[in-house]
Amino acid sequence: MQHTTILFVFGLFATRAAIIRHEFSAGQHRIFGGTDAEKDQFPYQVSLRSQQNSHFCGGSVLNSRWILTAAHCTAGRSLRSTIVWVGTRYLNQGGESYSSERFVRHPEYNATNLANDVSLIRVTTTIMFSPSVQPVQLGTEFITTARNAQVSGWGLASLPGLPIPNIMRWIQLDIITVDECRSRHNALHVARVHDNIICTLSPEGVGTCAGNSGGPLSYGGSQHGIVSWGVACARGFPDVYARVSSHLKWILEEAARNQYYQKPPVPPRNPIAIRNGPAYQERNHPQPLPRNPFQQQNRPEPMDVVHPSGTVHSNKADEKQDDVTEEYEEEILDGVSNDSSYERYIREYDQHNDEDTAFNEDNAEFNFLG
């Protein structure tokens, strides 16, 4: 029985005794056979690793903040458990690591038939370019056939797999038409050969295998494919990739749309830090209370006003308030009692005293939070 794997690596196989399963745990993936990559030969190559530094997928540097990979490499994974490594041929030394900030998978990605198997990863900080780290050139042409295309990455090189090699490897493959690709797959797998994919073919014993998913298929100096799936491993069936030219518009639009993406800010623990916020302004700069009509303008000493009922009202609390209306002042000095005016003032005065007390209590609690 044939098994399809979506986690690739390539290699040159001495035997074909075992068939690899669908599932791979982090740390199983590596590359066998092929040729060791030279220093800076594939400066766009990315290794996606777990928090335990186990390689699980490949990818390519799209620009200073974005990585291009397969959608099934990000599906089901957390940002924290996806670390981007660039600038090294080795899994155990060299290079620079970047944390992942956001995944953007193709909206029409289908995990069942692997249609539109394309994803972007945004890293938290700017990727620093060097001779060992460069953005990939994306292919714009719809290539039907070509010889000597290249696949690079890390992954299994024989079945069953041996210890993971540290060094990146690469092989050459031929690009074939979609129709030929379908004709070489059986009915079980042909439904996964979509119109917007690209296929490669190599002699039996040479091809992709588990561990290189999401990595680049390059031809003529440009990336034309993203490793998606194949029949494990190197058994003479075509390997299948998401075609870059078919998804180029979506890739560029999403990278541009999200270029200045920022995570939602975390609310500050101390809201008083928001100095210009309406809540802060309202609490710390309240509107002045209405003037006290019983406080006479320019009077050197506060006065006590005796209501005809005998109640004494003190104006000492209103020393800083000024500008009384002439009408109220004359009523007080002439001893004319205007009950309606006086009662209205008392109500306003008591109301604002209550509000001021409530404000002080709220403000004390507000500052306590800091």
C-alpha positions in Angstrom: 0.0 0.0 0.0 1.3 3.4 -0.9 1.4 6.2 1.7 1.4 9.9 0.9 3.5 12.2 3.0 3.3 15.9 3.3 6.5 16.5 5.3 9.3 16.3 2.8 13.0 15.7 2.5 14.9 14.4 -0.4 17.7 12.0 -0.8 19.3 9.1 -2.7 18.1 5.8 -1.4 20.0 2.5 -1.4 16.9 0.5 -0.6 13.2 0.8 -0.8 12.2 -1.6 1.9 10.2 0.6 4.1 7.4 3.0 3.5 7.2 6.2 5.6 4.0 7.0 7.5 2.0 10.2 7.4 2.9 11.3 10.9 6.3 12.7 11.8 7.4 13.9 15.2 9.7 16.9 15.4 13.3 15.6 15.2 12.7 12.8 12.7 13.2 15.0 9.6 16.5 15.2 7.7 18.1 15.0 4.3 20.0 12.1 2.8 21.8 11.7 -0.5 22.0 14.5 -3.0 24.9 17.0 -2.5 26.0 19.0 0.5 25.1 22.7 0.0 28.0 25.1 -0.3 28.2 28.2 2.0 25.8 30.8 0.9 24.5 28.6 -2.0 20.9 29.0 -0.9 20.8 32.2 1.2 17.0 32.3 1.1 16.6 28.9 2.6 14.8 28.8 6.0 14.6 26.1 8.7 11.5 26.1 10.8 12.1 24.5 14.2 10.3 23.8 17.4 11.2 25.3 20.8 13.4 22.2 21.3 15.3 23.2 18.1 13.9 20.3 16.1 13.6 21.0 12.4 10.1 20.2 11.0 9.7 22.2 7.8 11.5 24.4 5.3 10.7 27.8 3.9 12.2 30.8 2.1 12.9 34.4 3.0 10.4 36.6 1.2 11.5 39.9 2.6 12.8 41.4 5.8 9.7 40.4 7.8 8.0 37.6 5.9 8.7 33.9 5.3 7.1 31.8 2.5 6.2 28.2 3.4 3.5 25.6 3.0 0.1 26.0 4.7 0.3 22.5 6.3 3.6 23.6 8.0 1.7 26.3 10.0 -1.7 24.6 10.4 -2.1 23.3 14.0 1.1 25.0 15.2 1.4 27.8 17.7 3.5 30.9 17.1 5.6 30.1 20.1 6.5 26.7 18.8 7.5 28.0 15.3 11.1 29.4 15.3 12.5 30.7 12.0 16.2 30.1 11.4 18.1 31.7 8.6 21.7 32.1 7.4 23.1 28.6 8.1 23.6 25.3 6.4 23.6 23.5 9.7 21.0 22.5 12.2 23.2 22.5 15.2 25.3 25.7 14.7 25.3 29.2 13.1 22.5 31.3 11.7 20.1 33.7 13.3 16.7 32.8 14.9 13.5 34.9 14.8 10.3 34.3 16.7 7.0 34.1 14.7 4.5 36.9 15.1 1.7 35.9 12.7 0.6 33.2 10.4 -1.3 34.0 7.2 -2.6 30.9 5.4 -4.2 30.9 2.0 -8.0 31.4 2.6 -8.8 28.5 0.3 -6.2 26.0 1.8 -7.8 22.6 2.1 -6.1 20.2 4.6 -7.8 17.2 3.0 -6.6 17.5 -0.6 -3.8 20.1 0.1 -5.2 22.6 -2.4 -3.6 26.1 -2.2 -0.9 24.8 0.2 0.7 28.2 0.8 1.3 30.2 4.0 3.2 33.3 5.1 5.0 33.7 8.5 5.7 37.2 9.9 8.6 37.4 12.2 8.7 39.7 15.2 11.8 41.7 14.2 13.5 42.7 11.0 15.6 40.0 9.3 19.2 41.3 8.8 20.4 40.6 5.3 24.0 39.4 4.6 25.8 37.2 2.0 24.2 34.3 3.9 20.7 35.7 4.2 19.0 37.1 1.1 15.3 37.4 -0.1 14.2 34.9 -2.7 13.3 35.9 -6.2 9.7 34.7 -7.0 9.0 33.1 -10.3 6.4 34.9 -12.4 6.3 32.5 -15.4 4.0 29.4 -15.6 6.7 26.8 -16.4 5.4 23.7 -18.0 8.6 21.7 -18.3 12.2 22.3 -17.3 15.4 20.3 -16.6 17.7 20.6 -13.6 15.4 22.4 -11.2 16.8 22.4 -7.6 15.3 21.5 -4.2 17.2 22.3 -1.0 16.6 21.6 2.6 16.9 19.1 5.4 15.1 15.8 5.7 15.1 12.0 5.6 17.4 10.5 3.0 16.6 6.8 3.5 13.9 4.6 4.9 14.0 3.9 7.8 15.6 7.2 8.7 19.0 7.5 10.4 20.2 10.3 12.7 19.6 13.7 11.3 22.5 15.2 9.4 23.5 18.7 10.3 24.2 20.0 6.8 21.7 21.2 4.2 21.5 19.1 1.0 20.1 19.6 -2.4 19.2 17.7 -5.5 18.3 18.3 -9.2 14.9 17.3 -10.5 13.0 17.8 -13.8 9.8 19.8 -14.0 7.0 18.0 -15.8 3.5 19.0 -17.1 0.5 18.8 -14.9 -1.1 16.3 -17.3 1.9 14.0 -17.1 1.9 14.4 -13.4 -1.7 13.2 -13.2 -1.0 10.3 -15.5 1.8 9.0 -13.3 -0.2 9.1 -10.1 -2.9 6.5 -9.4 -6.5 7.2 -8.6 -5.8 7.5 -4.9 -3.6 10.5 -5.3 -4.6 12.1 -8.6 -7.3 14.2 -6.9 -4.6 16.1 -5.1 -2.9 17.1 -8.4 -4.6 20.5 -8.9 -4.3 22.9 -11.8 -2.2 25.4 -9.8 0.5 23.0 -8.7 3.9 22.1 -10.2 5.4 18.6 -10.4 8.9 17.2 -10.6 10.1 13.8 -11.6 13.4 12.0 -10.9 14.7 8.5 -11.3 13.5 6.0 -8.7 15.7 6.2 -5.6 16.1 10.0 -5.9 13.5 12.5 -4.7 11.8 14.2 -1.8 10.9 12.7 1.5 9.8 13.7 5.0 11.2 16.9 6.4 11.4 19.3 3.5 7.8 20.6 3.3 7.5 24.3 2.7 11.0 24.5 1.2 11.7 26.1 -2.2 11.8 24.5 -5.6 14.1 26.8 -7.7 14.8 27.1 -11.3 16.7 29.8 -13.2 17.5 31.7 -10.0 13.8 32.0 -9.0 11.5 30.0 -6.7 8.7 28.3 -8.7 7.4 25.8 -6.2 6.7 25.2 -2.5 7.2 21.6 -1.4 3.7 20.2 -0.6 3.4 16.4 -0.9 4.6 13.2 -2.5 4.4 9.4 -2.3 7.0 8.3 0.2 9.7 8.1 -0.8 11.6 8.4 -4.1 9.5 5.5 -5.5 9.3 7.0 -9.0 6.1 9.0 -8.5 6.1 12.8 -9.2 6.6 15.1 -6.2 4.0 17.9 -6.0 4.5 21.6 -5.1 2.3 24.6 -4.8 3.0 26.7 -7.9 4.4 30.2 -7.0 3.3 31.9 -10.1 -0.3 30.8 -9.6 -0.3 32.3 -6.0 2.0 35.2 -6.7 -0.8 37.9 -6.5 -2.0 36.6 -3.2 1.5 36.3 -1.7 2.5 39.9 -2.7 -0.9 41.4 -1.6 -0.9 39.7 1.8 2.7 40.6 2.5 2.0 44.3 1.5 -1.3 44.4 3.4 0.2 43.1 6.6 3.6 44.8 6.2 2.9 47.2 9.1 0.8 44.8 11.1 1.0 45.3 14.8 -0.3 43.2 17.6 -3.1 44.8 19.6 -1.5 46.8 22.4 -1.7 45.4 25.9 -3.7 47.7 28.2 -1.4 49.3 30.8 -1.8 48.1 34.3 -1.9 51.7 35.6 -4.5 53.7 33.6 -3.3 56.9 35.0 -0.4 56.6 32.6 -2.7 57.6 29.8 -2.3 61.3 30.5 -4.4 62.5 27.6 -7.2 59.9 28.0 -10.7 61.2 28.6 -11.0 59.3 31.8 -7.9 60.8 33.2 -8.8 64.3 32.1 -12.3 64.0 33.6 -11.0 62.8 36.9 -8.0 65.0 37.3 -9.3 68.2 35.7 -12.9 68.5 36.7 -15.0 71.5 35.7 -15.1 74.2 38.5 -18.2 74.2 40.7 -20.8 76.9 40.1 -19.9 80.2 41.8 -21.3 80.8 45.3 -23.6 83.8 45.1 -23.2 84.4 48.8 -19.4 85.0 48.4 -19.0 88.7 47.8 -16.4 89.8 45.3 -13.3 91.4 46.9 -14.6 91.0 50.4 -11.5 90.5 52.7 -13.1 88.2 55.2 -15.7 85.5 54.5 -19.1 86.2 55.9 -21.7 84.1 57.5 -25.2 84.3 56.2 -28.1 83.8 58.6 -31.3 82.5 57.0 -34.5 83.9 58.5 -35.2 80.4 59.9 -32.0 80.8 62.1 -29.8 78.5 60.0 -26.3 79.7 59.7 -24.6 79.1 56.3 -20.8 79.6 56.3 -18.9 80.7 53.2 -15.5 79.8 54.5 -15.3 76.8 52.3 -15.8 79.1 49.3 -12.9 81.4 49.8 -11.5 80.9 46.4 -14.7 81.4 44.5 -15.6 84.9 43.2 -17.8 86.9 41.1 -21.2 87.0 42.7 -24.1 88.4 40.8 -25.2 91.8 41.8 -28.8 90.6 42.3 -27.9 88.1 44.9 -25.5 90.4 46.7 -28.1 93.1 47.0 -30.7 90.7 48.4 -28.3 89.6 51.2 -27.1 93.1 52.1 -30.6 94.5 52.1 -31.8 91.7 54.3 -34.4 90.7 51.8 -35.0 87.0 51.8 -35.6 85.3 48.5 -36.4 81.8 49.5 -36.6 80.4 46.1 -33.1 81.8 45.2 -31.6 80.7 48.5 -33.0 77.2 48.4 -31.9 76.7 44.8 -28.4 77.7 45.8 -28.4 75.3 48.8 -29.5 72.5 46.5 -26.8 73.2 44.0 -24.2 73.7 46.7 -25.0 70.4 48.5 -25.2 68.5 45.2 -21.8 69.6 44.1 -20.3 68.9 47.6 -21.6 65.4 47.3 -20.2 65.0 43.8 -16.8 66.4 44.9 -16.8 63.9 47.8 -17.6 61.1 45.4 -14.8 62.3 43.1 -12.2 62.4 45.8 -13.1 58.8 46.8 -12.9 57.6 43.2 -9.7 59.4 42.6 -8.1 57.8 45.7 -9.0 54.4 44.4 -7.8 55.3 40.9 -4.4 56.4 42.2 -4.2 53.3 44.3 -4.2 51.1 41.2 -0.8 52.6 40.4 
